[in-house]
């Protein structure tokens, strides 16, 4: 919809019947119910959403509490105490839900990724290409193995690492690509699978945000050589900290177990270099307590996300995250959009977000800086081991080729998000509040410069 065709009358026709009823009786002041309805709340108008809260997160119910109590009373607090403890049981159940044969649980998503990198035999002299628009844990996993994280730019509207830029950065030392399924949506896996086959590279799925997301009939994490998840407290399956690794490759998964168990295999032999990354039984208990109802919450998030997208796509200047062909379901760890300030008379994102917050709908940016703009780059440039492993010329080339302008644009100006693990479990009325706030701010965009 072009900006000049967007009016309150036309937009109200797109929202739900419950919203229309509320407008008619005057309970949503954003659309004509009071004399201040055409004034932004930040300038004294009535806010769209008042005295409402989002669903609590992290998720806790009686099943979770009972699982923790049972574990406490059992005295089995470490996974090696019992083959039938909460961690081994979670591994079996999560593998079943993800459609794979094996799962290894560890202490965090970063630990999961590092374990995978080590188990694949990646290390000094090897390069792994990944995204700058991600949690630092992604590159920490590569750096911990003393491999080199090469960062490729991202797509402006999907926020996923760009396959074309990934392919451009492949060298003779590249051994793996690590696409990150940002916000819990699939990266362009058709292209990444093609690139991995073409150059004989490992495909490591950083699915830390992407539990139960589905691409072409398969769960994310089960499509590449190996997939890794985070269970940190904000994630849709959470236990405070925690991580898991999945694959159908039995030999690789045995190596993952050995690596995360300080290099000691299930046969009790210390066989390789490895940290101690074992998940504890309390984390396993919390995860097990959530699994029976996890798919119900997954369905609600997808339903609400589809509803939001169906309405928001008609509001100029705010574009829901682009999803690639083959995407069937998302995790919706975050619900994200691209803000185009040109549709808002050049008003910067900061003022736009302040106006929305005053309407009772708090959106925010996500990642402040792409990882290509963080000090770790200079840190490894000065490290003796990296100088010896990669050579001065390669490191200088690595730094010079670090620019990711699209990532900079997304970080500095464009990306806005609704944190979704809790909010996206809300009601249709909650979703209408988000839609109406976005519509109201657009309709009254001329007022934004007064903020």
Phi and psi in degrees as a GROMACS rama.xvg file:
@    title "Ramachandran Plot"
@    xaxis  label "Phi"
@    yaxis  label "Psi"
@TYPE xy
-72.9736  151.522  UNK-2
-56.2498  -41.6524  UNK-3
-67.9017  -17.5998  UNK-4
-95.4841  -1.70311  UNK-5
-88.697  116.587  UNK-6
-133.209  159.989  UNK-7
-58.8776  -40.5746  UNK-8
-61.9811  -44.3627  UNK-9
-69.4554  -39.2854  UNK-10
-69.1604  -40.4111  UNK-11
-57.5373  -28.18  UNK-12
-67.595  -13.3506  UNK-13
-96.5601  -15.1109  UNK-14
-88.7996  175.74  UNK-15
-70.2157  162.504  UNK-16
-61.118  -35.8756  UNK-17
-63.8594  -37.1947  UNK-18
-67.4546  -43.1273  UNK-19
-60.8391  -39.4787  UNK-20
-64.1888  -39.2447  UNK-21
-66.1112  -39.0611  UNK-22
-62.063  -42.1553  UNK-23
-61.8323  -36.1179  UNK-24
-94.3673  0.859082  UNK-25
85.719  17.7492  UNK-26
-88.4242  -10.1636  UNK-27
-116.157  95.3574  UNK-28
-68.7556  -7.1915  UNK-29
-65.6859  -23.0808  UNK-30
-124.529  60.257  UNK-31
92.9693  6.68255  UNK-32
-82.2279  -22.9759  UNK-33
-136.941  170.537  UNK-34
-67.884  -16.2167  UNK-35
-101.935  10.8789  UNK-36
-65.7558  -25.1692  UNK-37
-96.5368  14.7426  UNK-38
-113.383  132.955  UNK-39
-60.4818  144.139  UNK-40
-60.2972  -34.0278  UNK-41
-66.6369  -17.3726  UNK-42
-107.779  12.0742  UNK-43
113.204  -3.32908  UNK-44
-77.0111  174.333  UNK-45
-80.9397  131.381  UNK-46
-71.1258  152.866  UNK-47
-66.157  -44.2037  UNK-48
-119.483  122.389  UNK-49
-133.74  139.517  UNK-50
54.6353  40.9453  UNK-51
-126.556  150.371  UNK-52
-124.26  158.782  UNK-53
-90.2809  160.631  UNK-54
-54.6688  141.757  UNK-55
-64.8252  150.545  UNK-56
-149.619  141.476  UNK-57
-71.0342  163.667  UNK-58
-77.0675  129.239  UNK-59
-137.196  132.681  UNK-60
-140.965  -176.089  UNK-61
-61.7267  -35.5535  UNK-62
-62.5062  -40.6858  UNK-63
-65.8294  -45.8615  UNK-64
-63.7102  -40.7383  UNK-65
-64.013  -38.5514  UNK-66
-65.503  -40.5911  UNK-67
-65.569  -44.8469  UNK-68
-62.7614  -43.0819  UNK-69
-60.4549  -42.1508  UNK-70
-66.1401  -42.7631  UNK-71
-58.4851  -47.375  UNK-72
-70.6332  -25.7988  UNK-73
-70.1345  -26.6619  UNK-74
77.6833  -0.754934  UNK-75
-94.3384  97.4972  UNK-76
-111.665  -8.88241  UNK-77
-123.137  138.936  UNK-78
-61.116  -26.8056  UNK-79
-79.9639  -2.91529  UNK-80
-77.0124  -22.9235  UNK-81
-154.67  135.653  UNK-82
-72.7924  -14.075  UNK-83
-112.309  18.0235  UNK-84
-69.8867  -176.918  UNK-85
-66.951  -35.7691  UNK-86
-69.2612  -51.8589  UNK-87
-59.6048  -34.606  UNK-88
-69.4621  -41.8886  UNK-89
-59.9494  -43.8126  UNK-90
-56.8631  -43.6855  UNK-91
-67.1704  -43.747  UNK-92
-70.2594  -41.4439  UNK-93
-66.718  -40.5628  UNK-94
-59.0068  -42.9976  UNK-95
-61.0422  -45.3079  UNK-96
-66.3973  -30.7361  UNK-97
-89.2332  -2.76706  UNK-98
74.4495  30.9893  UNK-99
-126.848  171.622  UNK-100
-88.554  -25.4223  UNK-101
-139.991  150.309  UNK-102
-142.647  141.177  UNK-103
-123.386  124.257  UNK-104
-95.3826  139.905  UNK-105
-135.366  -170.049  UNK-106
-86.6437  -10.3504  UNK-107
-169.416  168.268  UNK-108
-66.0104  -37.6323  UNK-109
-61.1823  -43.2705  UNK-110
-63.5312  -37.8321  UNK-111
-60.8945  -47.2335  UNK-112
-65.2468  -42.5662  UNK-113
-63.7449  -42.8317  UNK-114
-59.083  -43.0914  UNK-115
-62.9295  -44.4388  UNK-116
-60.1741  -46.1213  UNK-117
-66.1168  -41.5389  UNK-118
-64.9249  -29.8092  UNK-119
-80.3904  -3.73284  UNK-120
81.4698  20.4853  UNK-121
-86.1295  140.514  UNK-122
-171.452  -148.498  UNK-123
-51.3067  129.533  UNK-124
92.4787  -14.2535  UNK-125
-93.8041  150.705  UNK-126
-119.138  140.312  UNK-127
-126.871  125.292  UNK-128
-95.391  130.782  UNK-129
-148.258  -168.679  UNK-130
-96.9523  145.83  UNK-131
-81.8012  -14.6311  UNK-132
-99.8776  78.4344  UNK-133
-165.27  171.497  UNK-134
-65.5473  146.117  UNK-135
-56.981  -20.607  UNK-136
-58.5336  -28.4124  UNK-137
-60.9713  -49.9738  UNK-138
-80.8857  -24.9801  UNK-139
-59.5573  -36.6427  UNK-140
-63.1637  -37.0469  UNK-141
-76.277  -44.7506  UNK-142
-64.2275  -35.38  UNK-143
-63.1455  -26.1829  UNK-144
-89.8859  2.83851  UNK-145
61.6435  28.1076  UNK-146
-90.597  176.057  UNK-147
-109.908  117.223  UNK-148
-80.7113  114.253  UNK-149
-99.0491  124.61  UNK-150
-100.58  127.891  UNK-151
-105.951  153.574  UNK-152
-71.2864  171.046  UNK-153
-114.153  165.832  UNK-154
-79.3852  136.891  UNK-155
-64.0505  -32.8052  UNK-156
-108.158  -20.8333  UNK-157
-94.1187  -19.8859  UNK-158
65.8637  12.6258  UNK-159
-97.1532  154.895  UNK-160
-60.9298  138.618  UNK-161
-83.415  117.967  UNK-162
-58.4844  -35.7153  UNK-163
-63.5302  -41.4054  UNK-164
-73.393  -30.9302  UNK-165
-61.6486  -48.9822  UNK-166
-63.0477  -36.7791  UNK-167
-61.6287  -27.4961  UNK-168
-96.7047  4.38832  UNK-169
-71.205  133.243  UNK-170
-124.712  -179.626  UNK-171
-65.4781  -17.5727  UNK-172
-95.4635  -4.2261  UNK-173
-69.5531  128.049  UNK-174
-118.562  -17.785  UNK-175
-156.486  156.09  UNK-176
-119.11  143.554  UNK-177
-129.581  77.8382  UNK-178
-66.5067  143.289  UNK-179
-107.098  123.863  UNK-180
-81.0085  80.8717  UNK-181
-67.4122  138.546  UNK-182
68.0629  6.73375  UNK-183
88.4917  15.7863  UNK-184
-109.392  148.984  UNK-185
-64.6752  134.16  UNK-186
-67.0849  179.293  UNK-187
-77.1885  75.9796  UNK-188
-67.898  -29.8324  UNK-189
-56.6802  -46.1452  UNK-190
-70.0866  -40.6928  UNK-191
-69.3424  -35.2562  UNK-192
-64.4289  -40.3819  UNK-193
-62.8542  -45.7063  UNK-194
-63.8551  -43.0519  UNK-195
-60.6696  -42.3165  UNK-196
-67.6948  -42.4002  UNK-197
-61.6695  -39.438  UNK-198
-107.823  7.52671  UNK-199
56.1863  53.8084  UNK-200
-111.971  150.996  UNK-201
-70.6036  144.177  UNK-202
-113.879  107.23  UNK-203
-102.168  118.031  UNK-204
-87.8697  114.676  UNK-205
-83.6825  90.8792  UNK-206
-103.529  28.8065  UNK-207
-58.8186  -25.0577  UNK-208
-104.857  4.40329  UNK-209
-119.247  37.7675  UNK-210
-59.2071  128.703  UNK-211
69.9158  3.50729  UNK-212
-67.4967  147.3  UNK-213
-128.364  135.405  UNK-214
-131.969  118.89  UNK-215
48.316  46.5944  UNK-216
84.2239  -1.8781  UNK-217
-120.904  148.196  UNK-218
-71.6271  139.905  UNK-219
-59.3175  143.571  UNK-220
98.1516  -21.6597  UNK-221
-102.11  3.62532  UNK-222
-98.3033  -39.6683  UNK-223
-83.4569  -161.986  UNK-224
-68.0421  -32.6652  UNK-225
-160.536  148.883  UNK-226
-130.541  144.522  UNK-227
-128.608  142.032  UNK-228
-128.674  153.697  UNK-229
-108.791  144.51  UNK-230
-121.472  29.7224  UNK-231
-60.7489  159.538  UNK-232
-59.306  -24.2104  UNK-233
-83.3099  -15.1571  UNK-234
-73.6739  163.192  UNK-235
-73.027  -19.6259  UNK-236
-124.512  105.416  UNK-237
-132.11  155.171  UNK-238
-147.02  30.3758  UNK-239
93.3927  -71.5007  UNK-240
-128.621  -178.358  UNK-241
131.993  154.154  UNK-242
-156.426  166.219  UNK-243
-148.519  154.529  UNK-244
-126.032  134.871  UNK-245
-131.159  152.22  UNK-246
-173.478  160.377  UNK-247
-95.7357  -0.378664  UNK-248
-87.6324  101.975  UNK-249
-61.2266  -42.5995  UNK-250
-64.0108  -42.4322  UNK-251
-64.9131  -39.9243  UNK-252
-69.4951  -32.7085  UNK-253
-63.9018  -38.4876  UNK-254
-68.2002  -36.54  UNK-255
-61.6424  -44.1715  UNK-256
-59.0884  -45.0545  UNK-257
-64.7137  -44.7019  UNK-258
-59.2883  -49.515  UNK-259
-73.5336  -12.7271  UNK-260
-101.023  48.8316  UNK-261
44.1242  39.7073  UNK-262
80.1809  7.56078  UNK-263
-103.747  125.959  UNK-264
-76.9474  174.931  UNK-265
-65.7318  -13.9585  UNK-266
-89.1864  2.2345  UNK-267
82.4202  11.262  UNK-268
-101.54  133.43  UNK-269
-81.8471  109.533  UNK-270
-112.56  -21.6652  UNK-271
-152.535  179.808  UNK-272
-80.2188  133.533  UNK-273
-168.087  147.898  UNK-274
-83.4123  176.254  UNK-275
-101.67  101.285  UNK-276
-117.616  18.3503  UNK-277
-62.3963  135.64  UNK-278
-70.8373  142.58  UNK-279
-91.0279  165.674  UNK-280
-68.599  -24.8857  UNK-281
-70.5336  -40.5573  UNK-282
-62.8116  -42.4415  UNK-283
-60.4939  -38.0856  UNK-284
-64.7787  -43.4198  UNK-285
-63.8121  -43.0955  UNK-286
-64.4447  -45.4586  UNK-287
-60.7884  -35.7108  UNK-288
-65.9843  -26.1757  UNK-289
-86.7561  -28.4945  UNK-290
-58.5758  -38.6128  UNK-291
-58.8994  -27.7945  UNK-292
-115.41  8.59724  UNK-293
-63.3023  -39.9789  UNK-294
-71.1253  -25.2789  UNK-295
-64.9843  -44.828  UNK-296
-67.5863  -36.7688  UNK-297
-58.4125  -43.3711  UNK-298
-65.3116  -39.8977  UNK-299
-64.2217  -44.3917  UNK-300
-59.9685  -44.5187  UNK-301
-65.7432  -39.9118  UNK-302
-62.4062  -47.8162  UNK-303
-66.8501  -37.8143  UNK-304
-65.0151  -42.5354  UNK-305
-62.8131  -38.7586  UNK-306
-64.4158  -47.4601  UNK-307
-57.3356  -48.3543  UNK-308
-61.4807  -39.6859  UNK-309
-63.0748  -26.7651  UNK-310
-96.0477  -43.6369  UNK-311
-66.3846  -29.0138  UNK-312
-60.3252  -18.6668  UNK-313
-94.2737  0.465843  UNK-314
-94.9986  116.223  UNK-315
-60.3522  146.377  UNK-316
81.2725  0.690671  UNK-317
-136.891  112.471  UNK-318
-116.695  119.627  UNK-319
-58.8278  152.144  UNK-320
-50.5535  131.052  UNK-321
-69.6767  132.943  UNK-322
-110.778  139.359  UNK-323
-80.3652  152.347  UNK-324
-55.5891  132.893  UNK-325
105.433  -14.0699  UNK-326
-71.2773  124.371  UNK-327
-109.08  -42.054  UNK-328
-143.662  151.105  UNK-329
-116.953  160.308  UNK-330
-74.7667  -34.3798  UNK-331
52.2391  49.6425  UNK-332
-59.7821  -38.4848  UNK-333
-132.633  148.545  UNK-334
-107.505  115.872  UNK-335
-120.664  154.688  UNK-336
-142.878  161.939  UNK-337
-107.82  123.92  UNK-338
-95.608  124.302  UNK-339
-108.376  103.675  UNK-340
-65.1813  -22.0155  UNK-341
-63.6211  -28.2448  UNK-342
-78.0079  -8.42401  UNK-343
-119.124  36.6096  UNK-344
58.2853  33.0506  UNK-345
77.253  8.40269  UNK-346
-68.7243  128.927  UNK-347
-67.8039  158.984  UNK-348
-55.1018  -37.0531  UNK-349
-56.8134  -45.1381  UNK-350
-69.2745  -38.1788  UNK-351
-59.1498  -44.9185  UNK-352
-68.2821  -35.6577  UNK-353
-63.6555  -40.3894  UNK-354
-64.5587  -42.4492  UNK-355
-64.7097  -42.0544  UNK-356
-59.5163  -39.3439  UNK-357
-66.2778  -25.5063  UNK-358
-80.1159  -2.04027  UNK-359
93.4362  9.69548  UNK-360
-123.856  104.22  UNK-361
-90.2476  105.721  UNK-362
-102.199  164.842  UNK-363
-154.789  163.969  UNK-364
-68.1875  177.875  UNK-365
-117.359  -80.2171  UNK-366
-94.6786  123.386  UNK-367
-67.482  -47.2338  UNK-368
-130.7  139.526  UNK-369
-62.5607  152.336  UNK-370
-63.9519  -17.9524  UNK-371
-69.9867  -13.1242  UNK-372
-105.929  14.8041  UNK-373
-101.405  158.256  UNK-374
-68.8057  -11.003  UNK-375
-59.5069  -28.0946  UNK-376
-61.1437  -50.4807  UNK-377
-67.2422  -30.9591  UNK-378
-60.5377  -50.0915  UNK-379
-73.2588  -27.5986  UNK-380
-59.9809  -31.4777  UNK-381
-94.2564  -0.940781  UNK-382
-83.3032  133.157  UNK-383
-58.9635  -41.7099  UNK-384
-66.9829  -36.1007  UNK-385
-72.4008  -35.0717  UNK-386
-63.0593  -40.005  UNK-387
-72.574  -37.6855  UNK-388
-76.1898  -35.6435  UNK-389
-114.962  -19.8661  UNK-390
84.646  151.446  UNK-391
-60.9718  -43.5343  UNK-392
-63.4802  -44.4129  UNK-393
-66.34  -40.2673  UNK-394
-66.161  -38.5072  UNK-395
-66.5147  -41.5484  UNK-396
-63.3545  -41.1831  UNK-397
-57.2927  -46.9252  UNK-398
-70.4069  -41.0477  UNK-399
-64.3507  -29.5712  UNK-400
-96.2028  20.9675  UNK-401
-83.2263  -11.007  UNK-402
-59.6135  134.377  UNK-403
-136.596  77.2658  UNK-404
-64.2988  -33.5232  UNK-405
-67.1203  -41.6966  UNK-406
-59.1383  -41.0147  UNK-407
-61.0129  -43.952  UNK-408
-62.4773  -44.5292  UNK-409
-62.6574  -46.0647  UNK-410
-66.6761  -44.3665  UNK-411
-82.3408  -29.1538  UNK-412
-133.66  -27.9961  UNK-413
-116.314  -37.2557  UNK-414
-78.5949  132.062  UNK-415
-131.72  150.007  UNK-416
-142.614  152.525  UNK-417
-106.947  115.836  UNK-418
-63.1482  125.722  UNK-419
-110.176  -15.1954  UNK-420
-53.815  -42.1743  UNK-421
-94.6311  -58.4946  UNK-422
-54.2975  -35.2461  UNK-423
-76.6883  2.36582  UNK-424
-93.9668  6.55447  UNK-425
-73.2537  -175.854  UNK-426
-86.2701  171.589  UNK-427
-61.456  -36.4271  UNK-428
-60.9869  -38.9339  UNK-429
-61.2667  -43.1632  UNK-430
-64.8885  -37.9001  UNK-431
-62.9601  -33.8894  UNK-432
-60.8903  -43.1144  UNK-433
-62.3385  -48.447  UNK-434
-61.011  -46.5145  UNK-435
-66.4858  -36.4589  UNK-436
-64.8729  -44.4911  UNK-437
-61.5557  -42.9785  UNK-438
-66.45  -41.989  UNK-439
-62.7136  -43.6729  UNK-440
-65.4339  -38.5447  UNK-441
-65.3936  -45.8445  UNK-442
-60.2223  -32.2105  UNK-443
-108.748  31.137  UNK-444
-62.26  -25.4813  UNK-445
-64.2508  -19.7739  UNK-446
-82.4012  -13.2699  UNK-447
-62.9624  -31.0321  UNK-448
-69.3491  -13.8765  UNK-449
-84.2038  -7.04876  UNK-450
